[in-house]
């Protein structure tokens, strides 16, 4: 069912494409840095832990939309068709999802670094740091899994980023609420026993999303 | 009209449930006492009831109860069916700071804040009121009061919406097999009718929230769920609007619909359990559910027919909708 060699090859292809088009990664990073800087200019002065947390997740959410919108748009229809004749379409969606998840983990950790740099680390003083990082990583992976399928639908509809925002926002909300709550609790330094339900919930969402993407994608790529 | 029977069943159930929901009186209750604190000595207390029948001899007999110890009013003056004046000699030495009042069969727990406590009193042998007439009534509960009737309208809307969205998802899975435009039309019709029920559920809910919680919209998991549902299916309509080719539209919309419904089920049934403490809704976050109020199944007798009736009405509307849109398509060709 799952063809690992194909998937590994496709991930290598994605990496090669990204290395060739370094501008796209630079664009994603610049987007995050600009967003953080705008937040820094707008907030000015102190803010509480919950505002710190909320602002971080909003920035990360928009960064995710910006980063993942391109995942099905960088090839034209002809090259996609060529790809689907070479490999199982399911391998394509799995490879893209895995690659996007890796991208988002990297991007969210970088965003966190910039965010702490500009907005200060006062919110992290009492935090349970391991939990908080887990929430950030799980959030990044979750955004990637949900938004990859949405990006595929939006690009097939021929109306890229705008449609993706409309389709994607309500669908990432369950995940966003779960990880936001988990990260807020971990910033307050709450024990694992309390936050683990949120982590399990977001992991469950990821698994369901991935399964649905696996099942539905073969119907999506055809014209 | 070979399916006439379930349509008449829908009409019958809806008529029964709606009339019963609006017509059934609330059970009598004591709602107010003036003054609401007592101290040893002679007191005059004005009791206000709701739907009460104080002029009936048996239902104006009253006593006070403090930590299981009773004392009786010396004289009772019935003002009218809803008002009662009690003249009582409050004994010194009551144990608890909360004194209950019982008039007839009606109980008002913690009616009086009691001052100057002591070690207890000798129990008096008070006469108890008679059983009230056995009229069919709804539970009367503070904060809810008459708005309890909305249970039979607000909740069935969501049941119907979920049913219609599930039908839509089922039709969408059939679209994927052979890109059937007929099934796609059915899925769209179900979403249209489902969104109507979503709007009705939001409206009845907003009115109920204003009456009981004090605001039309609050930050509650179930309200977030309702808002997300509305957004998802509006996005579904936008997605359909942005694809001109009919077959491609059918397939894309079907994929989004299946994906969205699965995440919606997660959001409505899993996320609320993650942070149940946050919900203001009955039965969540430590709030008592309607089942606690409904000890003798009086609400259920009307609630279940209401749910079934609204779902059948939703199916009927869906059937009409898909048939008219099919006819419209044929007319256009």
Interface residues (C-beta under 8 A of the other chain):
Chain A: X146 X149 X153 X156 X157 X158 X159 X163 X166 X167 X169 X170 X171 X173 X174 X177 X178 X181 X197 X198 X201 X204 X205 X208 X209 X212 X216 X219 X220 X222 X223
Chain B: X176 X224 X228 X231 X232 X235 X238 X239 X242 X243 X248 X251 X252 X254 X255 X256 X258 X259 X260 X262 X263 X266 X267 X270 X271 X274 X275
